[in-house]
Amino acid sequence: MPTVLITSTSFGKRIKEPLEILQSKGYDLRLNDLGRPMTPPELIERLDGCEGCIAGLDRYTAEVFESTSQLQILARYGAGVDRVDLDAAARSGVVVTNTPAANADSVADLAVGLMLAVARGIPAADRGVRDGQWPRMYGQSLSGKTVGLVGLGQIGLRVSQRVQGFGCTVLAHDPFAPPLVTLAAGVQMAKLDELLAAADFVSLHLPASAETAGMFDAEKFAQMKPTAVLVNTARAEVVEQAALIDAVRSGVIAGAGLDVHAEEPPDAGQFAGIDNIVLTPHIGGYTEEALRNMAMGSVVNLCAWFDGEEPPNVVVKPQPQDVRS
């Protein structure tokens, strides 16, 4: 039976069924013993002798694939594969799968929740009441505003559906969005500079890549309305965090809601005294429904491979002569 490393820190914790399925099949399971995403050297050490991996938020570099000669399949626990060197996986004969849209509803819910939390100052109001105060706080409404979505994949589309329920106008910037999809979603496509100038809320839904790294910097914030709110439930790498903090402190923009951070956990001191930046600990996909979808999806992909079948959600499949067996 294959040996499988499970690096996700939430796999099998609240939702037991996916882990039980793997156990029932007799797989030799290795669980994450560190309680956090692993570094490449830690992955190399723990992947020794493994044919499969259910991958969390670790970084799977070329070195990882080149150093793990028995690995056949990397089943991502989630949709994003930006932390996996896909070219290196293909060169090394490793199949890569993911669970598209498994957590899309949950992340979309949180994105809208962060918009409301920042716009209405909900966390600061809560703290005030708990401290025995009765603060009269004036915020802004989400209803009827313009929401700009940078990235219109599965999560972006779901955010669009939700904010249209608030009567919002939705602008989107995504060069890869199919025209028929955007038409059906009731979204107006726009150039990025046009979107930034018009939007009251800007929500990011794009992957981390060489093209998007640091994409939102001081120049981009200066293009936004001084009343605008930025929400990032995507990847921390797309935002220059120091520039964002400075933009909020100086009033260039009104606030931000962040579920992803350059360092996790972040240095809380850098946000001291900035009530209009609302922080959550990368919990976009942490709902019962999303955890089940991601876990079951990764298990289905993994088991299909070891049962000699085509996994449902293949991202990378090397040429037959290169696939490890």
N, C-alpha and C positions, 0 to 999 in steps of 0.2 A: 504494500500500500504506500502511496506517496506521502512524503513529509511536507507539511505546509506551515509556513510562518505567517502569523496574523499580527500585523503591526498596528492596526487601528486600535486606539485605546478604548473605544466604546463598543466594539464588536462583542456580542455575547453578554454584555453587562445587564441591560434592561430587557432586551429581546433575546430570549434563550433559544428559540427554535432554530435559527441558522447554525448556531454552534452545535446543537444537538444533531442536526442533519449530518454535519461533517463527522461527528463522533460515531454516528450510526454506520457510516460508510467505512469506518476503521482507519481513517487517516491519522497519521502521527502528527499531532498539532503542537506547535510552539507558539506561545502567547507572548505579547509584548511585556517584558519584565522591567521596563524602564518607566512606564507610565507617561510617555511623551513620544513625539516623533523621533525617529532614530537618525543619526548621522550616517553618511555613507560607510565609514569604517565599522560602525556598529551593525549596519545591515549586512555587510560582507561577512562579519563574524557569525551572525545568527542565521544567515541564509546558507551556510555551509551544509551541504547534504540535502537541501530542500529542492523539491521539484516544483512546488507551487508557493505563491505568496498572495495573501489578501492584504492589499497595501493601503495604508492610511495616508497621512500628510508628509511622509518621509520623502527625501530627495533621492531618486534612483538615477544616479549618474552613469556615465559610460564605464567608470571604474567598477561600479557595482555589478553591472552585467558581465563585464570581462572577467570578474573574479568569482563568479558563481556558475560554474560549468554545468551543474545539474538542473538549474532553474529552467522550467519549460513555460510557465504561465504566470503573469503578473495580473491579478484581478483587482482593479482599483475599486475601493469601497467609496464610491462617489463618482461624480461625472467628470471632474477636472483631471486632465493628464499633463498639466503644465509642469509638474514636478517630476515627470518621467522623461528621460532622454529617449524619445521614441525611435530615433535613428539608430542609437546604440542597441536598443532592444531588438530591432529588426536585424542588425548586423550579427547580433549574438544568437539569433534564432529563438527569441522569446516572444510568445504571443502576449499582447496587452489587451485587456478588456476594461470596460467601465460600466457605470450604471446611469445612463443618461436620464435626466428628469426625475431621478429618484427623490431628490430633496428640493425640487424646484418650487413646489408650493410652500414649503416651510421657509425657504430663504426669501421668497417673495413676500410672505406674511411679515417677516422680520423687517424687510426693507421699508414697507409701509409703516410698520410700527415705529421704526426709527424716525421716519419723517414726522410722525405725530409727536413723538417724544421730544424731539428738538423744537419743533414749531410751537408746542404748547408748554415747554419747560417742565414736563411731567416728572422727571427724576428730581429736579431741584425743588419742585412743589412738595413732593413726597417727603424729602428730607426736612423741609421747613416745618411741615405739620408734625412730623415725628419729634422735632426739636421744640415743640410747644409754641410754634409761631403760627400765624395765619396770613401768609404772604398773598398779596394781591398782584398776581403776575399776569401781564398782558402778552399774549403770543400772537401767532398768525394762524389763520385757518388753512387747511389743505383743500377744502372744498372750492371748486371753481378755479383752481390755480393751474399753471402750466407745469407739467412734469417732463423733464428731459431724461431719456434713457440712453445711456451710452453702452451699446450692446443690446441686441434684440434676439437673444437665444431663448431657451425654454424659460429661464427665470425672468428675463426682461419682458417677455410676452405676458407672463402671469402678473407681474407688477402692473403692466398696462391695464389688464382686465380689472384689477382691484381699484386703481385710482380713477378709472373711468366711472366707477360706482360712486365716487365723490364728485362727479361732474367735472373732472379735470380734462384739460386739453393735453394730449400726449405727443411729444416730439421724440424722435429717435434718430440716433446716428449709428449705422452699422452697414459697412460696405458689402457685407455678405448676406444680408437679410433678403430672402426671396420677395419680389414685389407683391405676389399674390398673398403671401402671409401677412405682410404689413397692411395691405388693403383690407383683408378680412379682420385684422385686429383693430382697425380704426385708428391707426397711428400715422402721423405725418412725418415723413422722413426729412431730415435736415442736415446741412453741413454742421460740423462740430461747433464752429464759431457762432453760427446762427442759433444753435441750440443753447449754448452757454449764455448768450445775450438775452434770450427770451425766457428761460426756465426759472421758475421759482424754487423748484426742487430738482436737483441733478442726482440721478441714481446710477451707480456704476455696475455693469454686468458684463465685463469683458475679462478674458484670461490674461494671465501674466505671460509676457513674451518679450523678445528683444525690442519689438515695435511698441509695446505698451508700457515698458518699464519707465517709471517717472513721468508718465504722460500728463498727469495732473500736477502741475508745478505752479510757481508764483504767477507766471504769465497767464495760465488758464484761469486761475482764481480771479485775476484782475479783469477777465472778460465776463465774469458772472455778475449778476445783480448784487448790490450790497445787502439786499434782503434775502438772498438765496441760501439754500441749505444743501450741502453735499452729503450723500449717503453712499457708503462703500460696504457692500456685503460680498464683494467679489474677491479680489486679491490685494493685499497691502502693497505689493510691488508697483502697482499702477499709480500710486499717489506718493508724492514727496511729502512725508509726514511733517517735517520741520516747516516747510513752506505752508502747509495747511494750518498748522497751529498758529503760525504768525499771521496768516490771513484772517483767522477767526479773532485772534487777540486784537488785531488792529482795525477790525470792522470792514475789511475788504469783502468778506461774506458774513452772513448772519450766524452760521453754525454748521455743525457736522454730526453725523451719526456713523460710528465706525464699529463694525463687527470683526474686522480683520486688522492686524497690526504688524508693523515691521518686525517687532520682537514680541513673542507670545510666551508668557504675559509681558505687557509693555511696562516701561518705567512710568509709574503713575504720577511721579512728580512733575513731568513735563506738561501734564494737563491740570495742574493745581490752579484752582480759582477760575477755571473756564467752564462755567455751568452749561454753556451752549454747545459744548461737545459732549455727546452722549456715547458712552462706551459699553459694548457688550463683549463677552469673552469667546468670540468665534463660535456662536451657537446657532448660526443660521440653519444648519441641518440637524439640530438637536431637538427633534420632536419624535414622539413615539412612531409616527407614521413614516417620517423620513429615515429614521434608523432602521426600521423594518425593511423599507424599500431598498436601501443601500446594502444591507446585510444579505437579504435574500437574493438581490440581483448579483452580488459578487459570488455568492455560493452557487447559484445556477450556472454562472459562467465557468467557475472553477470545476464544478462537477461534470459539466458537459465535456470539457476538455479531457478530463481523466477517464470519462466513459467512452472516449473515442468519437465524440460528436462535435459539431461546430458550435462554439459558444454564441449566444444570441447577440452580444454586443462587443464585437471585435473592433478595436481601434487600430491595432497593428498585427498583421499576420505575415511573417516572413515567407519567402519562397519555400515551397515544400522541401527542397533539398537542404534548406538552412534550419528548419524547425527542429528543435531539440527533442529527443525522445529517449 
